[in-house]
Amino acid sequence: MAIALVIISLLVTFLLVGVVYVKHQYTYWKRKRVPFSEPEFPYGNFKHINRQSLASFSTKHYRRWMGTGSRFFGLFLFVEPQLFITDPDLIKTVLIKDFNYFPERGIFHNVRDDPLSAHLFSIDANEWRSLRARLTPTFTSGKMKQMFSTLGAVGEKLSQFLTKEVGSGKDVQIKDTMARFTIDVIGSCAFGIECNSLKEPDSEFRKFGKLVFEKPRHSVLIIFFLKLYPEAAKTLRLKLLRSECSEFFYKIVKNTVEYREKNSVERNDFLNLLIQLKNDGKQLSMNEIAAQSFIFFGAGFETSSSNQTFCLYELALNQDCQEKARNCVLEAMKKHGGMTYEAVCEMSYLDHCINETLRLYPSLAILERRAFKDYQIPDSDVVVPKGMKIYIPAFAIHRDERYYPNPDVFDPDRFRPEESAKRHIGTFLPFGEGPRICIGLRFGMLQSRVGLATILSQFKVGPSARTPVPIEFSGDTTVLRPKGDLWLKFEPL
């Protein structure tokens, strides 16, 4: 009996301590005099995150405080306080001027058990600085020009595929088509491998690409948990990626590297550049090569395919913009004798369309940073403690009418040079900003130009009876993706 009473007393004590702790945590922002949304135990403000996209989630909270004069607001992820910053000046300060306080994204990675998760996008400050410096030369405009012939060859295969698929006019599942195109581009430009996804929709690369983005290992809520408690997750040896995906990509990279080194094969692609780094003073390990190849595949495949998908969707609904984009493409091709590197670099109105699509549909609805040390927010008494996550709701900012009149309207002219020059740098963030801006920005834009120019030069694209208006977003992933299939009608010119 005595032992039972002791056990009961301990349980009651632990319960009371837990209740007091939670209540104390949930008054954090009130004590700091920061505006916040009331949390609900145990999820905080993230209870329904698995039922909606991050775009919808962040926009709802952003609009609650928009126009109140507040430059930031607080939320709670489980019982941990999180800060959302919304003021363009403060965003610029955090991402650029005071970058040394926020050099990390706070993305979960586990080098020991899940080495492919430790790539340039996710790794922490010290490792990132070293790796970024070594990889930056691989993404110069000169390197992009060297890769262009490979990219252009895949563009020609896209043309052949659509010509055969469409015939005299047909609905096309555009999300799947552009995913297969970008997989073939990444396969060729990153690995020097013919993926043949356009010819074989069930190719291994397509299969594992779907697993990574359409059927991730964890739900969005669990992914946030891993980010919030990374050391506990590593102790439990949790992984971010599906094991079969990691094994597939590691095997592909390792076999390709070994074959090239054994047979002295060189190509103008990303993997060749990584091999040179590996053999130049052993600057890269095989795990690092595999991890960088994986993120090149993942980021290049998903962001670029989604950008082209969303862009074609908007051009289908805005025929006047489509005609301007087509004329721009045809004029550049005529001037330079076809789909050359010089031609795609002069398709200015197409660039405006791509940027307007990135405004309306940024791949990452929320940008993340983690405080590397205590940081006092300028012109306030609020201190962001070391380790706290801050979020920048890029999707919501991109659709704020204070920065973009009629924000839900597709208007590529917003990105004419004279208009872009007027815009605050903190209000257009599709690739992030500052030192951790996306390293593959040039390649992503180049890939989108080739895919879109190939289609617009040969087909008229319009909505079909199966085209959703308005478009819905998937809530199953942390990147912005259309929900379900996306069909458009293609007619040969």
N, C-alpha and C positions, 0 to 999 in steps of 0.2 A: 504493500500500500504506500509506504513512504517513498519508494522509488517511483511509483506512478505519479505521486503528487509532485515530486521534483521535476519529472519529465513534463507534466502539464504546466507547471510554473514556468519552466524554460520556454516552452512553446508560446505561452501567453506573453512572456516578456519579449521574445523575438517578434511576435506579431505586433505588439504595441510599439516596439522600436521601429519596425517597418512602417507602420502607419504614420508615426511622427516624422520619419525620414521622407516619406512620399509627400506629406503635407508641406514639409519645409522646402522640398525641391520645387513643388508647384507654386510657391510664392517667390521664387527666385527673381523673375522679371518684375514683379510688383515691388520687391525690395529695392531693385535697381532703378525703379521708376521708368521702366521701358514698356511701351504699349505691347500688349500680348493677347492672344486668343486663349480662352479658358480651356485647360486640358481635361481629358477624361481618362482615368486610370483603367487599364495599364498602358494604353497606347499613346497617351498624351494627345497630340493633335493629329496623329497619323492613323486613326482607327480604320478609315475606309480607303487607305492608300492602295490596297489590292483591287479595289473596285473601280478606280478611275485612273486616268493618266496623270503623270506628274505635272503635265501642262495644266490640266483642269484644277488639280490640287493647289498648285502654287498661285494660279490666277485668282482663285477664290479668296485666298488669304491676302494677296497683294491688293486686290480691289477693295477689301474691307478698310485698309489703311490709306489707300490712295487719296490724295487731296486733303489729308489731315495735317500735313506739314511735317509728319514724322519721316525721318530718313532711314529708319530701321524699325523692325518689330520682332517680338519674340514668339517662338513656338516651343513645344516640348516633344521630343522623340522618346517615347516611353516616359522615363522620369528625368531625362537629361535635357537641360535648356539648350536651344539652338537659336541662332540669330540670323534673320533675313535682312539684308541691306538692299535698299531700293533707290537711293539717291545717286544719280549719275556721277556727281563729283566724288562722293565717298567710294563708289565702285572703282573709279579711276585711281583713286588714292590707294585702295587696298590691292588692286591688281598690278599696279605699276610703281607708284612712288614708294609705297611701304611694302613692296613685295617680300622683303626679307622677313617680315612678320608672318607672311602667309605663303611660304614657298611650297606647301604640300596640299594636295587635294583631299587627303584622308580617305583614299580608296583602299579597300581591303585587298591585301595580297599576302601570299604565304609561300615564300621562297622554298622552304623545306619540302612541303607536301604538294605544292601546286606551282611549280616554277614558272609556268607560262603566264601566271597572273602577275609576275614581277616584271612588268614592262614599263616603258617610258611614261605612259599615261598615269600609272598608279604608284610608282616607287616614291620613296620619301626624299627629302631635300638633298642630302649629301650625295646619295647614289644618283639622283636625278641630274644634278649639276654635272657630274663627271660623264654620264652617259649622253646627255644632251649635247655637250661639247663635241663628243666623238661622232655623233650621228648627224649633226647639223649640216656638214658638207655634203651629205648624201641627198639633200633636198634642195639644192641650188637650182636656179633656172637652167643652168648648163646641163645638169644631170637630167632634168625633166626633158630637155630637148633630145638627149641621147636615148631616153626611153620611148620617145614619141612614136618611132616606127613600129615598136611592139604594140603600143596602145592603138595606133591607127589600124593595124592588122586585125585587131579584135573588133574595131568599129566596122570594118568591112564585113566581118562575119555577122555582126548584128544586122547590117543592111540585107545580107543574103537571107538571114533567118526571117526577118519581117516580110521581105518580098515574097518568100515562099508561104509564110504563115497567113498573110493577109489576102493575097490574091487580088481580087477586084474590090475588096472591102470587107472588113470583119472586125468584131470586137476582140480586143487584146487585153489579157490580164497583165496590166502594165507593171504592177508591183513585182510580180514574178519574173517578167521579162527583163526588167532593169536589174534585178538581183542577179540573174544568170549572166547578164552582160558584165556587171562589175566583178563577179566572181572570176570570169574568164580574164578580165583585165588584170586583176590582182594576181591570179595564178601565173600569168605570163610576166608581169612586171615585177612581182615579188619573188616568185619561185622558179621562173623559167619553165613552168609546167603547162601543158595544154590541158586545161580542165574540161573543155568541150561541154560546158553547161548549156549553151544555146542549142547544141545538137542532142545532148543527153540530159534531160531535166532531172534525172535521178543520179547524177554523177556524185562521187563521194564528197567533193568540195561543196556542192549544193546541199547535200544531206547534212554535213556537219555545220555548215553556215546556218541552216535552219535551227539546228539544235542549240547553237550558241545564242541566237537572238529571238527565236520564236518559242523555244522550250528551254529556257535557262534552268540551271540546277536549282535555283532558289527563287522564291517569290520576291517581289519588290520590298516587302516588309522585312524579310529575313536578310536581304542585302543591306538594308539600312542598319539592322542589328549588327552585322559583321563589321560595318564601318564604325559603328559606335563603340564596340568592345573588341577591337582587333586582337589584343593580347590574349584575351580569354578564348577567342575563336582559334588562334594559333595553338594555344595550349591543348585545345580539344582536337587539333589537327583537322579543322574544317577546311574545305576547299570551296573556291568560288566557281570553278569551271567543271563541267562534266568530265569525268575521267576518260571516257572514250574520245572526247574531243581533244583533250590534252595529248593523249597517246597518239592520235592520228596526226596532229600537226607536228608533234615532236619527231615522229618517225619520218614524215615527209621531208622535214628540214634536214634532219641528220643524214638521211640517205642521199639527198640531193647534194649537200655539202661534200660528203665523202666521195660521191661520183665525180663531182667537178674537180676536186683536188687530185684524185687519182688519175683523171684523164686530161688534166690541164684545160678544162673547159672554162671559157670566160664569156659572159653575156652582159649587155647593158641593162641590168636589172638591179633591184634593191638587194637581193641576196648576194650578188657578186660584190657589192660594196661592203656588206657585212663580213664576207669572207676575207676581203682585203684587210679590214680592221682586225679580224681574228689573227691573221698571219703577220700583222705589223706590230710586233712586240707583244703578241698575245693580249691585245686590248679587250677582246670579247671572248667569253666562254661559249660553249655550245648551248648551254641553257639560256644565256643572254641572247644569242642569235635566234633561237627558237622563240623566245618571248617577244622579241622585237618583230619577228616575222609574223607572229600571231596577231599582234596589235595592228600591224600594217594591214593584214588581211581583214581583221574585224572592223577597224575604224574606216578603212578605205571602202570595204564592201558595204557596210550598213549605212554610213552617212551619205555616201555618194549615190547609192541606189535609191535611198529615200528622197534625197534632194531632186534627183531626176524624175522620180515618180510624182512627187508633189508639184514640180514645175510643169510637167506635162498635163497634170490635172488642171492646174490654173490656166494654162494656155488653151486647153480644150474649152474651158468656160469663158475665156476672153479672147475671141477670135481676132480682134483688132491687134492685140499684143502679139498673138501668134504670127500674124502676117508680117508685122514689123520685125520680129525675130527671124523669120524665114528670109526676108529680104536681106537682112544683115548677114546671115550665114551665106547666102548665095553670092552676094557681092564680094565677100572676103574670099570665097572659094574661087570665084572667077578671077580675081586679082592675082591670086597666088597659085593658080593652076591646080586646084583640088583641095582635099582635106590635109593641108600641111600644118606644121607647127606654127609657122608665121600666120597662116590663115586663122587658126582658132584663137590666136593671141590678139587678133584685130576684130573679133566679133563683140563689139562693145555693148550693143543692145542686148545680146544674149547674156552677157555678164550681168547687166542690170536685172534681167529676168531671174538669173540664178540667185543674185543677192536678195531680191525681193522675196524669192521663195525661202531663202535662209532666214529672212526676217519673220515671215509668217510661220515657218516650220523649222525652227532650229533643232538639230538632232538632240541636243541636251537642253531640256526645258529649264533645268536648274544647274548652275555652275556651283562647284563646291570648293571650299578652302578650309584648312585647319590652322589654327593659330600656333605658330612655332614658339612664341613667347608672349607674355602678357602685352596687350595692345590697348592703349587708351584711344578711343574714337575721337578724332579731332573735333574741337568745339563742343565737347560734352564731358560729363563725369563718368560715362560708362566705360568700364574696362573689360575687354574680351580676354578671359584668362587663357593661359597656355593650354592647348588641347581642345578648346571649344571649336565646333564646326560652325562656319558661317556659310550662308547660301545666297546666291544671286539669282532671282527669278527671271532669267533671260526671256523666256517665252512671254511672260506677262508684260515685261518692259517693252518688248518689241510690238506689243499690241496696245500700248498706252497712247491714247489720242493726244496727249500733251506733246508727244514726240513725233507721232505719225497720224496726221488728220485722216479720218475715215480709216482706222487701222485695219479693219477686216477686208478692205478692198485691195485687190492685187493691182499694184501700180508701179511698174518697173522704173518709171521716170523719177521715182524717189532717189534712185541711185545714179542719176546723172552727176558728173563730177562737181558741178556747181551746187547741187543739192546736198551731196555727201559732205562737202566742205563745211556746210552750216551745222552739221549734226554733231552732237556731243558723242565723244568716243565711248562713253559708258552706256549708250542706248542701242548699240548694235554689236552683239556679242556671240555670233554663231560659232566662232572658233575659239572663244575665250579672248583674253587680252593679256598683255604683259609678257614676261619671260616664259610663262607656261602656255602661251598661245599654241594652238595645234601645229606641230612641226610639219605635218603633211598637207598644210593648207594649199600650197601650189599644186600638188598632185591631185588633190580632191577637186579643185576647180578645173584642172585640165581634163580629168576624167569625165566630169559632168559636161563640159563643153563638147567633147567628142561625141558622147552618147546623144545629147540633145541635138547637136548640129546634124548628125547622121540621120536622125529621124525627121527633123524639120525640113531637110533638103529633099526628102523623097516622099513624105506623107503629110496629109492633112489630118489632124487629130481633133476629135470632137467627143462630146459626151454621148453615152449610149443609154438605153433604158435601164441598164444595171449600174450606172454611175451614181454614187451616193452624193446628195447635195442637201445639207452640208456634210462635210467629211467628219468621220469619227476617229478617235485615236485609241490605240490599244492600251490597256492598263496592265499588261502582263510583263512589261519590260521597262527598263530605266531610260531607253532611248525613244524618241518620238517616231511612231510607226502608224500607218493607217490600220484601222481595225478591219480585219477580214480582207477579202479580195477587192481589188480596185480595177474596174473595167473601163476602157475607153475605146471609141470607134476609130479605126484607122482606114484612110482611103488613100491609095496611091495618087500622086500628083500627075 
